[in-house]
Amino acid sequence: MAKVRGSIVVDVEKCKGCELCAVACPKDVIQLAHEVNGKGYHYASMAKPEDCIGCASCALVCPDSCITVYRAKA
Amino acid sequence: MTEELKDIQKEENIVYKKSSLLTDNVMHYCPGCTHGVVHKLVAEVIEEMGIQGDTIGVSPVGCSVLAYNYIDIDWQEAAHGRAPALATAVSRLHPEKYVFTYQGDGDLASIGCAEIMHACNRGENIVVIFINNAIYGMTGGQMAPTTMIGQVTATTPYGRDVKLNGYNMKITELIAQLPGTCYVTRESAHTPASVRKTKKAIRKAFENAGQNKGTSFVEVVGTCSSGWKLTPEKANEWMVDNSFKEYPLGTMKDE
């Protein structure tokens, strides 16, 4: 069976680091970055990109609509 | 970025992206605010129904006063609590348009209590989206009519006391009794599943407006991490443990 691979792109400057995406992620892929954005927030980033399944749970709960989700069969 | 990630991140592989109706303005809401999720859902529903040019929103006073900056449709700004009255006028003048109000609990349940009751009782053909976070968020976390017994706010530092402050108001239950309403439901937006459910409820409310069925009322139980002095994650947990007991989720009326 082909493995489903996913990936997310976070709009770093819009992210406020609320961490709700990290809570919603079933694979614990997302963590807040060590770096901060222009507003001083630690933004969401993929700590384990290889585990992402592209389920879009993170994007659904994101209050600032700053996550774009991709999914492909690899 | 590895080559593999670049392979996945292609236009044709997009499964979820920001609604085109949401503007590029960064929302002024605090991190983790429920308003952002519900704005997104409203934008997605309007986009999916293809009614961008036929929808008029009425924004309230409160945190969501600047809602018109974020969703690219026609808007009217109402005086505090008077969104249902203004929406009545807009929907009567433009009966072919989809008219909705977007209100918080301070706006709808306190100063605008009379307006919402009478608009729903008259059965105005509008959609009401009601965000209930049991607190006045914008002004600094004071007690609202929906604040629960024992809940600590800026004006009830020892918790809401029944003798002093009375009981919390379950406004959606009251509205469900009014004959003018066709759809009354209470949802939440703290998990992916509940977000999907809320989107369905909002879609149904807008479809009811298209069929001239009367007032559709969608309450979304939300959080106020700044007002509750909790992190967004803890605020969601607090909401599940406390708010849901007083404000149980579910559809109360669907005609």
Interface residues (C-beta under 8 A of the other chain):
Chain A: R5 G6 S7 V9 D11 E13 K14 K16 G17 C18 E19 L20 V23 A24 Y41 P49 G54 C55 A56 S57 A59 L60 V61 C62 P63 D64 S65 C66 I67 T68 V69 Y70 R71 A72 A74
Chain B: T2 E4 L5 D7 I8 Q9 K10 N13 I14 V15 Y16 K17 K18 S19 L22 V26 M27 Y29 C30 P31 G32 C33 T34 H35 G36 V37 K40 A189 H190 T191 P192 V195 R196 S225 T231 P232 E233 N236
